[in-house]
Amino acid sequence: MRIQPFFSRRIGLDANARPVPIEVGARMVYRSEKRNFGAIAIRQNDGGNIGNTDFFVGRFSENIGSQNRIGALFTLKNTNDYNNLTGAVDGFFRLSNVLSLSSMAMFSKNSNESNTGLAAYNQLHYRNNQVVAWYTQSYVSKEYNPEMGFVSRNDVLSNTPGFYLTVRKPWLPKWVRSFEPGVFIEYYHQASTGNLQERQLNFNPIWVNLQSGGFAGIFYANYYQRLDESFAPLDIEIKPAEYNYNRYTLYLGSDQSKKISYFLNHERGGYYDGSLNYTSFSLRLAPSPHSSFNLGFENNEFKEVGILKESKSVQLYSIEGRLALNPRLQLIGFYQKNTQNNRDTFNVRFSWEYRPLSYIYLVFNQRGFTGTDFTKQQEQHLISKISYLKQF
């Protein structure tokens, strides 16, 4: 469950992640041992559809003692038709050497609506050398809508306890650094009715961290989900009903600091009224400190899912490269292909830190896809950005 009153990607991008022109903006940051505060003001031009949009973000935090903190955040989105206001207060409290509490309370309000949206979360976290445990509770009302932030779902009350053990014993094989089995539980109730909407029971009987820096783990999960309306992942329509199914997951990975490393995630089992096999694999090559390359592959294989009992296979391919002449001068490229709609995305970014924390960016985006008339279409964008930081 994610609740963020401010999410930076809400500025400069539309709902389809396409760039939106920025006319002007400014940022101010202050940091000290006692407190931090900062503000951002930006005017965005949407190309003439609904006029300019103004964004403002303010953040303040105060350190209490050496291990506690309280803070507040305020955002304002101003359009021609309405204003969206979001506020939050948060705190982090170190209750002991092993126990901490994180909390946040939030509200949102649109000038053209009468209702105020509310949200909050608390997380109690415990950690020592043998056990890591937590309990998180989150609440989001129907009306909560932080237009400069992000919330994963509305009208929900979630409870997510969990723990895992850290076992380092002589009886473990020499190539095993630690054995860390655990249990993770998630409950989601509809806040307005109290009805159970979703439950996840995750059991992690095997997780080992290796002396080589790698890891391996096996998960078993039981899912209960009640759909009140149709759901259509990858255009496969699933009817409203109650569903109960099991899934199994394998994780394998090597030391990511090596010149060659990999990560594998394979899941299989039930998926609503059918089944889904999912595989994700990435290979990282870092021959020198000045260069690195990532190759990625994902495959979703649906079998007899949804109203029409559809079977479908969708792949996602990606390539990323990073070249650095030095820490201040970098060139980054990214390519991704989605076979669902034959979509290609290409991004190249050049960055130069010409003075401490001041940057020049040049970004090129290209997006190709198959349109509704089944013809190949293409969009291209070139973005430049200059930031200057003055320290007082």
C-alpha positions, 0 to 999 in steps of 0.5 A: 500500500503506497500513499505519497502526498507528493510525487515529482513525476506528476509535474512535466508528464501527462497521464500517459507519461508524455512530456508536458512543457515547463515554462518556468520554475524555481526551487529553494532548499535549506538544511541544518543539523536542527531542521530542513525546509524547501519549496518548489514553484513551477508553471506548466504549459499543457499546449493550450488544451486547458491553459497553464497549470501552476504547482507549489510544494513546501516541505519542513522537518524538525529534528527532535533530539538525535533520533526523532523527527516531525515534519509537514508538507503542503502542495497546491495545484492551480488550474483554470477550473479548480485548485487541488490542495494537499497537506500532511504532517508526519513523524519518525520516533525512535522508541528504543534501540530496536523499536521505531514508529513512523506516522503520517496524516494527510488531507486533500481538498478540491475547490470545486468539491465539498468533501475533504479526503483523508488518509493516514498510516502508522508503522511500528518496526522492530529489528534486532540481530535475530528478528525483523518485524513490523505492523503497518496500518493504512487508511484512505477515504473515498475522497482522498485525491492528492493530484500532485501525489500518488495513492495505490487505492481509495476507500481502504483500510489495510493491515499488514503485519509481517516478520522474518528471522535472521539465522546465523548458526554453525550448522548452516553450510559454509556457503550460506551467510544467513537463513531468513524465513518469514511470514507476510500478511496483508488484509484490505477492507473497504473503509466505507463498508468494512467488507473484506476486499483482498487478503494475501497470506505470504509464507517464505519458508526458504530465503538464504543470503550467500557468502558470495553476495547472492541470494535465493528464496521460495515464496508461497502465497494464498490470495483472496480477492473480491471484485465489485466491478470488472477488471481487465489486465492486458485487455482480458476481462475478468467478471466481478466475483470472489476469487481464491487462488495460490501462487508460488515464487522463486527468486535467484540473484547474484552479487550486484557489485560484480562485473557480471550479475543477474536477477531471476524472478519466476512466479506460477499458479492460479490467477483469478479464474485461470492461471498465470506464469510470470518470468522476469530476468535481468543481466547486468554488465559493468566492465568498468566504473565508467560503463554499465549495461542492463538487459531485461526480459519479462514474460506474462503467460495467461491461461484460460483467464477471464470471461472468454477463457483467454490464453495470451502471452505478452513480453517486455524487452529492455536494454539500458546503458550508462557511460560516464566520462567522470561522475559529473558527465554522463550519457544514459540510454534506454530502450523498451519494447512491449509486444502487447501493442507493439510499443517501442520506447527510446530515451537518451539523457545527457547530464552535466554537473557544471558546478556542485548540484547545478546541472544541464540536461538534454533528453530525447524521447521517442515512442512508437506504437500501433494506433487504433487504425493498425498503422505504426505511429511515432512521437518524438520529444526533445527536452532541455533543462538547466538548474542552478543552485546558489548556496548561502 
